[in-house]
Amino acid sequence: MSAVTVQGIGQIAVYVQDLAKAVTFYRDQLGLRYLFEAGGMAFFELNSVRLMLTQANAIDPVYRASILYFKVADIDRAWTALMAVGTVAKEAPEQVYVAGGVALWLAFFEDPSGNVMALMEERKLV
């Protein structure tokens, strides 16, 4: 039995060398729907999956591959379940963004090969 119930891929992070050039490419050449930029990141919509472009950090080679963001209904419950089965934690659940009546929560962990993955929950604000 699985420790966590994943609802799908919510976001994929792609690290780029030049954010401005990457935005132009993904928006103007690929025709992806541009959403917004914030904190050195640019976001695009691909149906139900969000693409996040982020400026590569030469200092931190751990975050050089793409990151899969797994949608979950309850990030706190999913995080607790992953930690209970010995998953390596990177960053505990934290609210990172609020817009349009929705709060985005993220938590980061490692797979057995050391690849960084994330849980994501979008909570409607009341």
Phi, psi and omega in degrees: 000137182286144178285332185227145174256109180273133181267349180147181175274125180262329184202148173234128178263133176237124180274132184235155180279324182226105186299316182300315178294321180294318178301314179301315181297306184293324181280307189272326182267318178272342178075025178288148180286112180286132179258297183189169172239145178200130173055044179077020179227149176233141185240140179230153178256131176233079186059245183267001180247135178262137174256125178247121173263133180223143181297125179296142179251108183296340182284327186247090182290348179297322183264053181254341179265170175292151178244130174270132178252113183269124178288135174225156181281329183220098186296324180295315178295316180296318179298313180300318180295317179295318180293327181294336180257015172087018177294141180282120181277142171249307179215125180293163180307135181209139174287126185244345186198144175225128176197146175057034178077014181230135175255131178263125177247137179229152173214139185244143181212173179248146169276177183299340178269002181088006177287135179279131177232170181217153167258146176221142175223132174255112182260126175288133179276141180249000000 
